[in-house]
């Protein structure tokens, strides 16, 4: 039984603008920001921006930029990276940018980080793919010390920093969640993080690692991406409208996860499918409000789940997706408040 009583919900916004549904970029970004602003008025409590590079559909490469816009457009909702690829950021600059975002949002910033799983992205930044884990460890050491107010000098394999201090500082302690699909991710969570972002199936391993480190296993906190879940009053009707957009997301992640065939990859377990195969698969989860309540109640009873991040599907105008988000807000969220 989870010790966490309240479960909250938000959306991940990757700002994709696929060619088959392309809209002018400025209009696309403005409509997404309008949707985010609306979500906090109906009960959603999170707005999360991920990071990927060189995507043909314009997947957002710089999460801190739109987060600044979200911070100034909203007043209650939590916001943050979901996730940022730590090895592609300098730790001092990242710590400074996060502190400013925390100020702009009036202490509403959460940070989710991971190492990434695409060789081509690290190569773009001149980072050696097989060293990114060690690089991430140094990054976490530096960033967490800077956020705590320390003046940091650090000499490591990747970073050589002298008397670094961030000013202005964050308004408070910035919650830090660490993602990934491997045990090393959980080891970083236990050492540096406030919780884990990723696969709900690792809950027991996560608690075991807390226990082994002399920490209370009941302190475990999990946030999950539920990218292929949507709620509709009539799922059979909704699938024709929604499936093409979620299918695009599924196949793009599947392509990335297998593009380099690198043994060290640590990405989502997704398979390339035709649209008809995808509609028939268990990967797509378009369900009724009652089914959604049952699904998340079951998860909540098994693991220390505190927040679920769904997704605004790629290429679907936010104004069209709003009807599905409204059903979720009106019929699912009240069951968890």
C-alpha positions as CSV (number, residue, x, y, z in Angstrom):
1,X,0.0,0.0,0.0
2,X,1.4,3.4,-1.0
3,X,1.9,5.9,1.8
4,X,1.0,8.8,-0.6
5,X,-2.7,9.6,-0.4
6,X,-3.0,12.3,-3.1
7,X,-2.4,11.7,-6.7
8,X,-2.1,14.6,-9.1
9,X,-2.0,14.9,-12.9
10,X,-0.4,17.0,-15.6
11,X,0.7,17.0,-19.2
12,X,4.1,16.8,-21.0
13,X,4.4,19.3,-23.8
14,X,7.1,18.4,-26.4
15,X,5.9,21.1,-28.8
16,X,6.2,18.8,-31.8
17,X,4.8,20.1,-35.1
18,X,4.9,17.2,-37.5
19,X,5.0,17.9,-41.2
20,X,1.7,16.2,-41.9
21,X,-0.1,18.5,-39.5
22,X,2.2,21.5,-39.6
23,X,1.1,24.9,-38.5
24,X,3.1,28.1,-38.4
25,X,5.5,27.8,-35.6
26,X,4.5,31.0,-33.7
27,X,0.8,30.0,-33.9
28,X,1.7,26.5,-32.7
29,X,3.6,27.7,-29.7
30,X,1.0,30.3,-28.8
31,X,-1.8,27.7,-28.9
32,X,0.2,25.3,-26.7
33,X,0.8,28.0,-24.1
34,X,-2.9,29.0,-24.2
35,X,-3.7,25.3,-23.5
36,X,-1.3,25.1,-20.6
37,X,-2.7,28.2,-19.0
38,X,-6.2,26.7,-19.3
39,X,-5.2,23.4,-17.7
40,X,-4.5,25.0,-14.3
41,X,-8.0,26.5,-14.2
42,X,-9.6,23.1,-14.4
43,X,-7.5,21.1,-11.9
44,X,-4.3,19.9,-13.6
45,X,-1.3,20.6,-11.5
46,X,1.7,20.0,-13.7
47,X,3.2,21.3,-17.0
48,X,6.4,19.5,-18.1
49,X,8.7,20.2,-21.0
50,X,11.1,17.5,-22.2
51,X,14.2,17.7,-24.4
52,X,15.4,16.0,-27.6
53,X,17.5,17.2,-30.6
54,X,17.5,17.0,-34.4
55,X,13.9,15.8,-34.5
56,X,12.2,16.2,-37.9
57,X,8.9,17.2,-36.1
58,X,10.5,20.0,-34.1
59,X,10.5,18.2,-30.7
60,X,11.5,20.9,-28.2
61,X,15.4,21.1,-27.9
62,X,15.5,23.7,-25.2
63,X,13.1,23.1,-22.3
64,X,14.1,26.1,-20.2
65,X,12.9,28.6,-22.8
66,X,9.2,27.6,-22.9
67,X,9.3,27.0,-19.1
68,X,10.1,30.7,-18.6
69,X,7.0,31.5,-20.7
70,X,4.9,29.0,-18.8
71,X,6.1,30.5,-15.5
72,X,4.8,33.9,-16.4
73,X,1.5,32.7,-17.8
74,X,0.5,30.6,-14.8
75,X,0.2,31.1,-11.1
76,X,-0.5,27.7,-9.4
77,X,0.6,24.8,-11.5
78,X,3.9,23.1,-10.9
79,X,6.3,23.2,-13.9
80,X,9.6,21.9,-14.9
81,X,11.7,19.8,-17.2
82,X,10.3,16.4,-18.0
83,X,13.0,15.5,-18.7
84,X,16.2,17.5,-19.4
85,X,19.2,15.7,-20.7
86,X,21.8,16.6,-18.1
87,X,25.0,15.7,-20.1
88,X,24.1,18.3,-22.7
89,X,24.0,21.2,-20.2
90,X,26.8,22.8,-18.3
91,X,26.0,22.3,-14.6
92,X,26.7,25.9,-13.5
93,X,24.6,27.4,-16.3
94,X,21.8,24.9,-15.7
95,X,21.8,25.7,-11.9
96,X,21.6,29.4,-12.7
97,X,18.8,29.0,-15.2
98,X,16.8,26.8,-12.8
99,X,17.2,29.3,-10.0
100,X,15.8,32.0,-12.3
101,X,12.9,29.8,-13.3
102,X,12.2,29.2,-9.7
103,X,12.0,32.9,-9.1
104,X,9.9,33.6,-12.2
105,X,7.4,30.9,-11.1
106,X,7.4,31.9,-7.4
107,X,8.9,28.6,-6.2
108,X,6.9,26.3,-8.5
109,X,9.8,24.7,-10.3
110,X,10.5,20.9,-10.2
111,X,13.4,19.5,-12.2
112,X,13.5,16.0,-13.8
113,X,16.8,14.9,-15.3
114,X,18.3,11.8,-17.0
115,X,21.3,10.9,-19.1
116,X,19.5,10.4,-22.5
117,X,19.7,7.4,-24.8
118,X,20.5,8.8,-28.3
119,X,24.1,8.6,-29.4
120,X,23.4,11.2,-32.1
121,X,22.4,13.8,-29.5
122,X,25.5,13.4,-27.4
123,X,27.7,13.5,-30.6
124,X,26.0,16.7,-31.6
125,X,27.3,18.2,-28.3
126,X,30.7,16.6,-28.4
127,X,29.9,14.3,-25.5
128,X,31.1,10.7,-25.5
129,X,28.1,8.5,-25.3
130,X,29.6,5.9,-23.1
131,X,30.9,8.5,-20.6
132,X,27.6,10.3,-20.1
133,X,26.7,8.4,-16.9
134,X,29.9,9.5,-15.2
135,X,29.3,13.0,-16.5
136,X,25.8,13.0,-15.1
137,X,27.2,12.0,-11.6
138,X,29.5,15.0,-11.7
139,X,26.7,17.2,-12.9
140,X,24.4,16.2,-10.1
141,X,27.1,16.8,-7.5
142,X,27.7,20.3,-8.7
143,X,24.1,21.4,-9.3
144,X,22.8,20.1,-6.0
145,X,25.6,21.9,-4.1
146,X,25.0,25.1,-6.0
147,X,21.3,25.0,-5.3
148,X,22.0,24.5,-1.6
149,X,23.8,27.9,-1.5
150,X,27.4,26.6,-1.5
151,X,30.3,28.2,-3.2
152,X,31.6,25.3,-5.3
153,X,35.0,24.4,-6.4
154,X,35.1,21.0,-8.2
155,X,37.8,19.2,-10.2
156,X,36.6,16.1,-11.9
157,X,36.9,14.1,-15.1
158,X,34.6,16.4,-17.0
159,X,34.2,19.6,-15.1
160,X,36.8,21.9,-13.6
161,X,35.0,24.7,-11.6
162,X,36.4,27.4,-9.3
163,X,34.4,29.3,-6.7
164,X,31.1,29.0,-8.5
165,X,28.1,30.5,-6.7
166,X,24.7,31.2,-8.2
167,X,23.1,34.6,-7.7
168,X,20.2,35.2,-7.4
169,X,19.5,31.9,-5.6
170,X,16.4,29.8,-6.0
171,X,13.5,30.8,-3.7
172,X,13.6,27.5,-1.9
173,X,14.8,23.9,-2.4
174,X,14.1,22.8,-6.0
175,X,12.6,19.3,-6.0
176,X,14.8,17.0,-8.1
177,X,13.6,13.8,-9.8
178,X,15.9,11.5,-11.7
179,X,14.7,9.3,-14.6
180,X,15.9,6.3,-16.5
181,X,15.2,2.6,-17.0
182,X,18.3,1.1,-15.4
183,X,19.4,0.4,-11.8
184,X,22.1,3.1,-12.0
185,X,19.2,5.7,-12.4
186,X,17.8,4.5,-9.1
187,X,21.2,4.8,-7.4
188,X,21.3,8.4,-8.5
189,X,17.8,8.9,-7.2
190,X,18.8,7.6,-3.7
191,X,21.9,9.7,-3.6
192,X,20.8,13.0,-5.1
193,X,17.1,13.0,-5.7
194,X,13.7,13.5,-4.1
195,X,12.1,10.9,-6.3
196,X,12.1,8.8,-9.4
197,X,10.7,9.6,-12.8
198,X,10.0,6.6,-15.1
199,X,8.9,3.0,-15.0
200,X,6.4,2.1,-12.2
201,X,7.6,-1.5,-12.3
202,X,10.8,-0.6,-10.4
203,X,9.1,0.4,-7.2
204,X,10.4,-2.5,-5.2
205,X,14.0,-2.2,-6.4
206,X,13.8,1.6,-5.6
207,X,12.7,0.8,-2.1
208,X,15.4,-1.8,-1.7
209,X,18.1,0.7,-2.7
210,X,16.7,3.3,-0.2
211,X,16.8,0.6,2.5
212,X,20.4,-0.4,1.6
213,X,21.5,3.3,1.8
214,X,20.0,3.6,5.3
215,X,17.1,5.6,4.1
216,X,13.4,5.1,4.9
217,X,11.8,3.1,2.0
218,X,8.5,4.9,2.7
219,X,10.2,8.1,1.5
220,X,10.1,6.7,-2.1
221,X,8.3,9.0,-4.5
222,X,7.5,8.1,-8.1
223,X,6.3,10.2,-11.0
224,X,5.4,8.4,-14.3
225,X,5.0,9.4,-17.9
226,X,1.8,8.0,-19.2
227,X,2.2,9.3,-22.8
228,X,-0.3,7.1,-24.5
229,X,-3.3,7.5,-22.1
230,X,-6.3,9.6,-22.9
231,X,-9.8,9.6,-21.6
232,X,-13.0,9.8,-23.7
233,X,-16.7,9.2,-23.0
234,X,-16.7,6.9,-26.1
235,X,-13.2,5.5,-26.7
236,X,-14.4,3.6,-29.8
237,X,-15.2,6.9,-31.5
238,X,-12.2,8.8,-30.1
239,X,-9.7,6.4,-31.4
240,X,-10.0,7.5,-35.0
241,X,-9.2,11.1,-34.1
242,X,-6.5,10.4,-31.5
243,X,-4.7,7.3,-32.8
244,X,-2.8,9.0,-35.7
245,X,-1.3,11.5,-33.4
246,X,-0.3,9.1,-30.7
247,X,1.0,6.7,-33.4
248,X,3.4,9.4,-34.6
249,X,4.8,9.7,-31.1
250,X,5.1,5.9,-30.6
251,X,7.0,5.4,-33.9
252,X,9.3,8.4,-33.4
253,X,10.4,7.1,-30.0
254,X,10.8,3.6,-31.3
255,X,13.0,4.8,-34.2
256,X,15.2,6.8,-31.8
257,X,15.5,3.9,-29.3
258,X,16.8,1.6,-32.1
259,X,18.6,4.0,-34.4
260,X,22.2,3.3,-33.2
261,X,21.7,-0.2,-31.8
262,X,23.9,0.7,-28.9
263,X,24.1,-1.8,-26.0
264,X,24.3,1.1,-23.6
265,X,21.0,2.6,-24.7
266,X,18.5,3.1,-21.9
267,X,15.3,4.2,-23.7
268,X,11.6,3.4,-23.7
269,X,10.5,-0.1,-24.8
270,X,8.5,0.8,-27.9
271,X,8.0,-1.0,-31.3
272,X,7.5,0.4,-34.8
273,X,3.9,-0.4,-35.9
274,X,1.5,0.5,-38.7
275,X,-1.4,2.7,-37.7
276,X,-3.8,-0.3,-37.7
277,X,-1.4,-2.3,-35.6
278,X,-1.1,0.5,-33.2
279,X,-4.9,1.0,-32.9
280,X,-5.2,-2.7,-32.0
281,X,-2.2,-2.8,-29.6
282,X,-2.2,-2.4,-25.8
283,X,0.3,0.5,-26.3
284,X,-2.6,2.8,-26.9
285,X,-4.8,3.4,-23.9
286,X,-7.9,5.4,-24.7
287,X,-10.3,4.6,-21.8
288,X,-13.4,5.9,-20.1
289,X,-13.3,8.1,-17.0
290,X,-14.3,5.1,-14.9
291,X,-11.6,2.9,-16.4
292,X,-9.0,5.7,-15.8
293,X,-10.0,6.0,-12.1
294,X,-9.7,2.2,-11.7
295,X,-6.3,2.2,-13.5
296,X,-4.7,4.9,-11.4
297,X,-6.3,3.7,-8.1
298,X,-4.7,0.3,-8.7
299,X,-1.3,1.9,-9.4
300,X,-1.7,4.2,-6.4
301,X,-2.3,1.1,-4.1
302,X,0.8,-0.7,-5.3
303,X,3.5,2.0,-5.6
304,X,4.3,5.4,-4.1
305,X,2.8,7.2,-7.0
306,X,2.4,11.0,-6.6
307,X,2.0,12.4,-10.1
308,X,1.1,11.2,-13.6
309,X,2.2,13.0,-16.7
310,X,0.1,12.4,-19.8
311,X,0.9,14.1,-23.1
312,X,-0.7,16.6,-25.5
313,X,-0.5,14.4,-28.6
314,X,1.8,15.5,-31.4
315,X,0.2,17.4,-34.2
316,X,-3.2,17.7,-32.7
317,X,-4.3,21.3,-32.2
318,X,-4.6,21.9,-28.5
319,X,-8.1,23.4,-29.0
320,X,-9.3,20.1,-30.4
321,X,-7.7,18.1,-27.6
322,X,-9.2,20.3,-24.9
323,X,-12.5,18.3,-25.0
324,X,-10.6,15.2,-23.8
325,X,-8.6,17.0,-21.2
326,X,-11.9,18.5,-19.9
327,X,-13.5,15.1,-19.4
328,X,-10.4,14.0,-17.5
329,X,-10.5,17.1,-15.4
330,X,-14.2,16.9,-14.6
331,X,-14.6,13.2,-14.1
332,X,-11.2,11.7,-13.1
333,X,-9.3,14.3,-11.1
334,X,-12.0,14.7,-8.5
335,X,-11.6,11.0,-7.6
336,X,-8.1,11.7,-6.3
337,X,-8.4,15.0,-4.5
